[in-house]
Amino acid sequence: MANKKIQKLLVANRGEIALRVMRSAREMGISTVAVYSDADRHAPFVRFADEAVHIGPAASKESYLVIDKLVQVCKDLKVDAVHPGYGFLSENGDFCRALEKAGIIFVGPSPHAMKVMGDKLAAKEAVKGHGVPLVPGTEGAVSGMEEAMKVARSISFPILIKAAAGGGGKGMRIVEQEADLKEGLERAISEARNAFGDGSVFIEKYVAGPRHIEVQIMADAHGNTCYLFERECSVQRRHQKVVEEAPSAVLSPELRKRMGDAAVAVAKSVDYTGAGTVEFLLDERNDFYFMEMNTRLQVEHPVTEMITGLDLVKLQIRVAEGEKLPFKQEELKINGHAIEVRVYAEDPANNFLPDIGTLTTYRPPQGPGVRVDDGFEEGMAIPIFYDPMIAKLITHGATREEAIGRMERAIDDYAISGVETTLGFGRFTMGHEAFRSGKYDTHFVRDHFSPTALDGDDPEEMVAGALVAAALWGDGRASQVPKPAPGLSAWKLKRR
């Protein structure tokens, strides 16, 4: 870690996370540099930065993922440090080392910690002697079908096959019975090889009805590590999160402390510095198991910020500058409840497939306890080259019930047309008894959601009603426009 103040920060990312990092940097008096591809030439984050440099075509492998280009921009503009955001090069050890060689600070952990925690098998080996509970399974990559069958029989079906270098649900297969093992193994290996260039897979006991609980940690270079409580991330599609909340609705103070202490132990096993997230599975008996550690800022970090009052990006920067954490564990408190709905350009009624188009209407909600982290404006197209997330909608309330009610109102106030989005799914989730009661797990979508769940009024009638309302407003007769029923707001308008 450095012992110098950062004067100029390059954000090696795009969209909402680039904007989010730059805003905190500006508040700290740090100059910011954006890098952008052809597709992002007119994006808000480019205009917000103090300086912006074009780095190539729209395809990320020709722009945002080209390490040499990014390092050269840093040298040319005399950049002190780089914040990687998430995705792209945020967990790339080669990028870290290239910056280190050039004398540039990487706002994140060491390449060693990144490498160990980036490999699920190496991570399990690292934490094994630190009292962290692990899911029963293989200690290394399986060598073939014979070993896989032997392990599966010893821990009993169902099992989970996972890519050693994986993430985001890729290279992951649930196998319910022996007859399906060969096909499941072959598919997992193939998908892992295609996604990560590494076909290594391992086997774990499949935990039925699990909840996905992750613990935010922050560590400095002086031996201080704290946990900033947990986030519940169990509402997922394709093993990827879409709704998160903090704190979890089911953790007792005692269980919260045990999971927090385990997360700190995971971080200390690799001398971790900076912000990181330790992910656990929680079963129906409230036993928890270590899954992995993400060595970067998470998409869902705003809910932690809302309940702690901390700015995680500022903390990352201060740790990178060599400062100590400004708090001790016992000083941290949970304030209320926060929920995040990821607003993706996806069609929930069509298996959440990406939906490409132009934001013909885009008006985010406002009001008390509402935060929107976005990177788009009305009239912008959703690029096909990157993740289809438009924004993150976050609400905070004194209680979980207030945060849910506030999220329902915020979704109703969010006006988006031109593409299908996950806002309707978010509204469905907020109103579902399983979510409201807190009695849900990672199978929420499978068990409770169907393609017809969002069916409502006829789209043409809704559009006609909107046109009538607009005409009445124009005539000064707004009082004659009836208030729409809950949920019948702009996000339900179809573009076709």
C-alpha positions in Angstrom: 0.0 0.0 0.0 1.1 3.5 -0.8 1.8 6.3 1.7 0.9 9.2 -0.5 -2.1 11.3 -1.3 -3.8 10.5 -4.6 -4.1 13.6 -6.8 -5.4 12.1 -10.1 -7.5 8.9 -10.4 -8.3 7.0 -13.5 -11.4 4.9 -13.4 -10.9 1.8 -15.6 -14.6 1.2 -16.1 -17.7 2.7 -17.6 -21.4 3.5 -16.9 -22.9 3.9 -13.5 -19.9 2.5 -11.5 -17.5 5.0 -13.2 -19.8 7.9 -12.3 -20.2 6.6 -8.7 -16.4 6.3 -8.2 -15.8 9.7 -9.8 -18.3 11.5 -7.6 -16.6 10.3 -4.4 -13.2 11.2 -5.8 -14.3 14.7 -6.6 -15.6 15.2 -3.1 -12.1 14.2 -1.9 -10.5 16.8 -4.1 -9.1 14.2 -6.5 -9.0 14.9 -10.2 -10.6 12.1 -12.4 -9.9 10.6 -15.7 -12.4 8.6 -17.8 -11.5 6.1 -20.5 -14.2 5.3 -23.1 -14.9 3.2 -26.1 -16.7 4.2 -29.3 -20.0 3.0 -27.8 -19.6 5.3 -24.8 -18.4 8.5 -26.5 -21.5 10.5 -25.3 -22.1 8.8 -22.0 -22.6 10.8 -18.8 -19.5 9.4 -17.1 -17.3 10.8 -19.9 -18.7 14.3 -19.5 -18.4 14.1 -15.7 -14.7 13.3 -15.6 -12.1 16.1 -15.5 -10.3 14.4 -18.4 -11.5 11.7 -20.9 -9.5 9.6 -23.3 -10.8 7.4 -26.1 -9.3 3.9 -26.0 -10.8 2.0 -28.9 -13.8 0.2 -30.5 -16.9 -0.8 -28.7 -15.9 -4.4 -28.1 -14.4 -4.5 -24.6 -11.5 -6.8 -25.7 -10.4 -4.0 -27.9 -10.9 -1.2 -25.4 -11.6 -1.7 -21.7 -9.7 -4.9 -21.4 -6.5 -3.8 -23.1 -4.0 -3.4 -20.2 -1.3 -1.7 -22.3 -3.6 1.0 -23.5 -4.8 1.8 -20.0 -1.3 1.9 -18.5 -0.2 4.2 -21.3 -3.0 6.6 -20.6 -2.0 6.7 -17.0 1.6 7.5 -18.0 0.6 10.1 -20.5 -1.7 12.0 -18.1 0.5 11.5 -15.0 -2.2 9.5 -13.1 -1.4 8.5 -9.5 -3.9 5.7 -9.1 -6.5 3.5 -10.9 -9.9 2.4 -9.5 -11.1 -0.6 -11.5 -14.8 -0.6 -10.5 -16.2 -4.1 -10.9 -16.1 -6.4 -13.9 -13.6 -5.9 -16.7 -10.1 -5.8 -15.1 -11.2 -5.4 -11.4 -9.9 -8.9 -10.5 -7.0 -9.2 -13.0 -3.6 -9.8 -11.3 -1.8 -8.9 -14.5 -3.4 -5.5 -14.6 -2.3 -5.0 -10.9 1.2 -5.9 -11.6 1.5 -3.7 -14.8 0.3 -0.7 -12.7 2.7 -1.6 -9.9 5.6 -1.8 -12.4 4.6 1.7 -13.7 4.5 3.1 -10.2 0.7 3.6 -10.2 -1.5 2.7 -7.2 -4.2 0.1 -7.7 -7.2 0.8 -5.6 -7.7 -2.8 -4.5 -6.0 -5.8 -2.9 -2.6 -7.2 -3.7 -2.2 -9.5 -6.8 -1.5 -12.4 -4.4 -4.8 -12.0 -2.5 -6.6 -11.6 -5.8 -5.0 -14.7 -7.3 -5.8 -16.9 -4.3 -9.4 -15.8 -3.9 -10.0 -15.8 -7.6 -9.5 -19.5 -7.7 -12.2 -21.2 -5.6 -10.0 -24.2 -4.8 -7.1 -22.1 -3.7 -9.5 -20.0 -1.6 -10.8 -23.1 0.1 -7.3 -24.3 0.8 -6.3 -20.8 2.2 -9.2 -20.6 4.7 -9.2 -24.3 5.7 -7.1 -23.7 8.8 -8.9 -20.6 10.0 -12.0 -22.0 11.4 -14.2 -21.1 8.4 -16.9 -23.7 7.7 -16.7 -25.3 4.2 -19.2 -27.2 2.2 -18.3 -30.9 2.0 -16.7 -31.8 -1.3 -13.4 -32.2 -3.2 -10.3 -30.4 -2.0 -9.0 -30.1 -5.6 -10.2 -30.2 -9.2 -11.7 -33.6 -10.2 -9.6 -35.5 -12.6 -12.4 -37.4 -14.4 -15.6 -39.3 -14.3 -14.3 -42.0 -12.0 -13.2 -39.6 -9.3 -16.3 -37.5 -9.7 -18.6 -40.5 -9.1 -16.6 -41.6 -6.1 -16.8 -38.2 -4.5 -20.5 -37.8 -5.3 -21.4 -41.1 -3.8 -19.4 -40.2 -0.6 -21.2 -36.9 0.0 -24.5 -38.2 -1.6 -26.6 -36.6 -4.3 -27.6 -33.9 -5.1 -24.3 -32.3 -5.8 -23.0 -29.1 -7.3 -20.3 -29.0 -10.0 -18.5 -25.6 -10.1 -15.8 -24.0 -12.2 -12.6 -23.5 -10.1 -12.0 -20.1 -11.9 -15.7 -19.3 -12.2 -18.2 -16.7 -11.2 -21.6 -15.4 -12.2 -23.1 -18.9 -12.4 -20.9 -20.0 -15.4 -19.6 -23.5 -15.3 -22.1 -24.5 -12.6 -24.3 -27.6 -12.7 -26.7 -29.1 -10.2 -26.7 -32.9 -10.5 -29.6 -34.7 -8.8 -28.8 -38.3 -9.5 -26.0 -40.6 -10.6 -27.5 -41.1 -14.1 -27.0 -37.4 -14.8 -23.4 -37.0 -13.6 -21.6 -37.7 -16.8 -23.5 -35.1 -18.8 -23.4 -32.5 -16.0 -19.6 -32.9 -15.6 -19.0 -32.6 -19.3 -21.2 -29.5 -19.6 -19.6 -27.8 -16.6 -16.1 -28.4 -17.9 -17.0 -27.2 -21.4 -18.7 -24.0 -20.1 -15.8 -23.3 -17.7 -13.3 -23.7 -20.5 -15.2 -21.4 -22.8 -15.9 -18.7 -20.2 -12.6 -18.7 -18.3 -10.1 -20.5 -20.4 -9.8 -23.1 -17.6 -11.9 -26.3 -17.6 -11.0 -27.2 -13.9 -14.1 -28.0 -11.9 -14.7 -29.3 -8.4 -17.6 -30.9 -6.6 -19.5 -29.8 -3.5 -22.5 -31.1 -1.6 -25.6 -29.3 -3.0 -27.2 -27.3 -0.1 -31.0 -27.5 -0.5 -33.0 -24.3 0.0 -30.0 -22.1 0.6 -29.9 -18.4 1.2 -27.1 -16.4 -0.3 -25.6 -14.2 2.4 -22.5 -12.0 1.8 -20.5 -10.1 4.3 -18.8 -6.8 3.3 -15.3 -6.4 4.8 -12.9 -3.5 4.8 -9.2 -3.9 5.7 -6.2 -1.6 5.9 -2.5 -2.3 5.5 -2.0 -1.9 9.3 -3.6 -5.2 10.3 -7.1 -3.8 10.9 -10.0 -5.7 9.4 -13.7 -5.0 10.1 -17.0 -6.5 8.7 -19.6 -4.0 7.6 -22.5 -6.4 8.2 -24.3 -8.6 5.6 -26.3 -8.4 2.5 -29.0 -10.9 1.5 -28.7 -11.7 -2.2 -31.0 -14.7 -2.6 -33.3 -13.3 -5.3 -31.4 -14.4 -8.5 -31.9 -15.4 -12.0 -29.4 -17.7 -13.7 -27.4 -17.7 -10.5 -27.0 -13.9 -10.8 -28.4 -11.4 -8.4 -31.2 -9.1 -9.2 -32.6 -7.9 -5.8 -30.4 -7.4 -2.7 -31.1 -6.2 0.8 -29.2 -5.3 4.0 -29.3 -6.5 6.6 -30.7 -10.0 6.0 -34.2 -10.5 7.4 -33.3 -13.8 9.1 -29.9 -13.3 10.9 -29.9 -13.1 14.6 -27.2 -10.8 16.3 -25.3 -13.9 17.3 -25.4 -15.5 13.8 -24.4 -12.1 12.3 -21.4 -11.9 14.5 -20.3 -15.5 13.7 -20.6 -14.9 10.0 -18.8 -11.5 10.3 -16.0 -13.1 12.3 -15.7 -15.8 9.7 -15.5 -13.2 6.9 -12.7 -11.4 8.7 -10.8 -14.7 9.1 -11.1 -15.3 5.4 -9.7 -11.8 4.7 -6.8 -12.3 7.1 -5.9 -15.7 5.6 -4.5 -13.8 2.6 -3.5 -10.5 4.3 -6.3 -8.8 2.4 -6.4 -5.0 2.1 -9.2 -2.8 0.8 -12.9 -3.6 0.2 -13.9 -7.2 -0.3 -17.0 -9.4 0.0 -17.1 -12.9 1.5 -20.0 -15.0 0.3 -21.7 -17.7 2.3 -24.5 -20.2 1.8 -26.9 -20.4 4.7 -29.0 -23.5 5.0 -32.4 -24.2 6.6 -30.8 -25.0 9.9 -28.9 -21.7 10.0 -25.6 -23.5 9.3 -23.4 -21.4 7.0 -20.6 -22.4 4.6 -17.9 -20.3 2.8 -18.4 -20.1 -1.0 -15.9 -17.5 -2.3 -14.5 -14.1 -1.8 -14.9 -11.3 -4.4 -11.8 -9.1 -4.3 -13.5 -5.9 -5.5 -16.4 -3.5 -4.9 -19.7 -5.3 -5.4 -22.6 -4.1 -7.6 -24.8 -4.1 -4.5 -22.5 -2.1 -2.2 -25.0 0.9 -2.0 -27.2 -1.0 0.4 -24.3 -1.4 2.8 -23.6 2.3 2.5 -27.2 3.1 3.3 -27.3 1.1 6.5 -23.8 2.1 7.8 -23.5 5.7 6.6 -20.1 4.9 5.1 -18.8 5.7 1.6 -17.0 2.5 0.6 -15.3 4.2 -2.4 -13.7 6.8 -0.1 -12.6 4.1 2.3 -11.0 2.2 -0.6 -9.1 5.3 -1.7 -7.9 6.1 1.8 -6.7 2.5 2.4 -4.9 2.7 -1.0 -3.2 5.9 0.3 -2.0 4.0 3.3 -4.4 5.3 5.9 -5.8 3.3 8.8 -9.5 2.4 9.0 -11.2 5.3 10.8 -13.4 3.0 13.0 -13.3 -0.1 15.1 -15.7 -3.0 14.8 -17.6 -2.1 18.0 -18.2 1.4 16.7 -20.2 0.1 13.6 -24.0 0.0 13.9 -26.8 -0.9 11.6 -29.1 2.0 10.8 -32.5 0.8 9.3 -32.9 -1.3 6.2 -32.0 -0.9 2.5 -33.1 -2.7 -0.6 -31.6 -2.6 -4.1 -33.3 -3.6 -7.4 -31.1 -3.9 -10.4 -32.7 -2.3 -13.4 -31.6 -4.4 -16.3 -32.6 -4.0 -20.0 -34.1 -7.5 -19.8 -37.4 -9.1 -20.4 -38.5 -11.1 -17.3 -41.4 -12.7 -19.2 -38.8 -14.1 -21.7 -36.4 -15.8 -19.3 -34.8 -12.5 -18.5 -33.2 -12.3 -21.9 -31.5 -8.9 -22.7 -33.6 -6.4 -24.6 -31.8 -4.0 -26.9 -33.2 -0.6 -27.8 -33.3 3.1 -27.1 -34.5 4.7 -23.9 -37.3 6.8 -25.5 -38.4 7.7 -22.0 -36.1 7.8 -18.9 -37.1 9.5 -15.7 -35.8 8.1 -12.5 -37.7 8.4 -9.2 -36.8 10.9 -6.5 -37.9 11.5 -2.9 -36.9 10.6 0.7 -34.8 7.5 1.1 -34.4 6.9 -2.7 -31.1 6.6 -4.5 -30.5 5.9 -8.2 -27.0 4.9 -9.4 -27.3 5.1 -13.2 -25.2 5.8 -16.3 -27.8 6.5 -18.9 -30.0 9.4 -20.1 -33.2 9.7 -22.1 -32.5 9.1 -25.8 -29.5 6.8 -25.2 -29.2 3.4 -26.7 -28.4 0.3 -24.6 -25.1 -1.0 -26.1 -25.1 -4.7 -27.1 -21.4 -5.0 -26.1 -21.7 -4.8 -22.3 -23.8 -5.9 -19.3 -27.4 -4.7 -19.9 -27.7 -2.9 -16.5 -29.3 0.5 -16.8 -29.3 1.5 -13.2 -29.5 0.4 -9.6 -32.5 1.6 -7.6 -31.9 1.7 -3.9 -34.3 2.6 -1.1 -33.7 3.0 2.7 -36.1 3.1 5.5 -36.2 3.0 9.3 -37.6 -0.6 9.0 -37.7 -3.3 6.4 -41.4 -2.6 5.9 -40.7 1.0 5.1 -37.9 0.2 2.7 -40.2 -2.2 0.8 -43.0 0.3 0.7 -40.6 3.0 -0.5 -39.2 0.6 -3.2 -42.8 0.0 -4.4 -43.4 3.7 -4.7 -40.1 4.3 -6.4 -40.7 1.6 -9.0 -44.1 3.1 -9.7 -42.5 6.5 -10.2 -39.7 5.2 -12.5 -40.6 6.0 -16.1 -38.8 3.9 -18.7 -39.9 3.0 -22.2 -38.1 1.8 -25.3 -36.9 -1.4 -23.7 -38.2 -4.1 -21.4 -36.7 -3.9 -17.9 -36.6 -5.8 -14.6 -38.6 -3.1 -12.8 -41.8 -5.1 -13.2 -40.0 -8.1 -11.6 -38.8 -5.9 -8.8 -42.4 -4.7 -8.1 -43.6 -8.3 -8.2 -40.9 -9.3 -5.7 -41.7 -6.5 -3.3 -45.4 -7.5 -3.3 -44.8 -11.3 -2.9 -45.6 -12.8 0.5 -42.4 -14.9 0.4 -40.2 -11.8 0.1 -42.3 -9.7 2.5 -42.2 -12.4 5.2 -38.4 -12.9 4.6 -39.1 -16.6 4.0 -37.4 -17.0 0.7 -34.2 -18.6 -0.7 -32.2 -18.7 -4.0 -35.1 -20.5 -5.7 -37.4 -17.5 -5.4 -37.6 -17.1 -9.2 -38.1 -20.9 -9.8 -40.7 -21.3 -7.1 -42.7 -18.1 -7.3 -42.2 -16.3 -10.7 -43.6 -17.3 -14.1 -43.6 -15.6 -17.5 -47.3 -14.6 -17.0 -46.8 -13.1 -13.6 -46.4 -9.6 -15.0 -49.4 -9.8 -17.3 -51.6 -6.8 -16.8 -53.9 -4.5 -18.8 -53.7 -4.4 -22.6 -50.6 -2.4 -23.6 -52.5 -0.5 -26.4 -55.2 0.6 -23.9 -52.5 1.8 -21.5 -50.8 3.8 -24.2 -54.1 5.3 -25.2 -54.8 6.2 -21.6 -51.4 7.9 -21.3 -52.1 10.0 -24.4 -55.5 11.1 -23.0 -53.8 12.0 -19.7 -51.2 14.1 -21.6 -53.9 15.9 -23.5 -55.8 16.7 -20.3 -52.6 18.1 -18.8 -52.1 20.2 -21.8 -55.6 21.6 -21.5 -55.0 22.5 -17.9 -57.5 19.9 -16.7 -55.1 17.8 -14.7 -57.6 17.4 -11.9 -59.7 15.3 -14.3 -57.0 12.6 -14.7 -57.6 9.7 -12.4 -54.8 8.5 -10.3 -53.4 5.2 -11.8 -53.8 2.0 -9.8 -50.7 0.8 -8.0 -48.2 -0.7 -10.4 -49.7 0.7 -13.6 -46.9 3.2 -14.2 -44.6 3.9 -17.1 -42.5 0.8 -16.7 -45.4 -1.3 -17.8 -45.7 0.5 -21.2 -44.6 -1.8 -24.0 -42.6 -0.6 -27.0 -44.1 -3.0 -29.5 
